[in-house]
């Protein structure tokens, strides 16, 4: 079944049915709702990151430079991830890998691409990697939370058939009746929203750089491992669901690292934001001291000149 064979969407729990468009045209251009939602999610993630740069000790210019090239790189990785595990669809015409407008992006590929791009960016800019990953992870959750609704408009990425009270009905034009499925895009969107709210507040009390990024991997991995098991369009490696396996493994690793780190002592002085603040304070103190010294020297010179003028004054 192709996703475009579905039309009207039914939400029995709310007693509503509607047929939202997948796209709309502006002149010769066809604008897909999915693309708009991804762009909105990205924009909100960037605005959030800009607003919180100072909380993580990151310069806004460094963040902007990273966004300019890491975002396109992430999209490329999302496409490659999908195509690798769906190679049978592209083997006969490999050039179709470039037809990204036809759909076929994997969020996990995008996350991996963003992580790799961030590592490279930090190495070039000499930024403390764990601190930037903390901030980027929160942005991921915002983008994923909103972007998942693109699956709703596309009638895709849903789960197996169910009579669960949150079920979503899709009118199947091939058989002329509704099919009711788990709205897995909704489950993941709500899970990401909860994760963002939780990690947003915890980020203000983090004990070490990288703690929030680990929390993201654990939280997202846990949710995705369960939700992926419900989906009907998973990418497979043999008999294994690739994203489910990756989610479970990454979750376990992140939880283990978090537990190990919880038994260690962490000094607030090691947080990048505090190091940046300490450097700024030291530079300000040094500048103030230099200014005070310069003022004292000027006053000494003026006093000396005044004394000379007094000695040279004519006696009456």
DAMOHU-V871213 format. One record per helix or strand of 2 or more residues. SS is the DSSP state (a for helix, b for strand). FROM is the first residue (numbers start at 0). TO is the last residue. Records with the same first field share a line. If there is no record, write none. Layout:
BEGIN
SS: FROM-TO  FROM-TO
END
This chain:
BEGIN
a: 2-4  32-55  59-83  86-88  90-97  99-101  106-124  128-146  148-153  183-202  210-227  241-261  267-269  271-311
b: 5-10  15-17  22-25  28-31  167-171  176-180  235-236  239-240
END
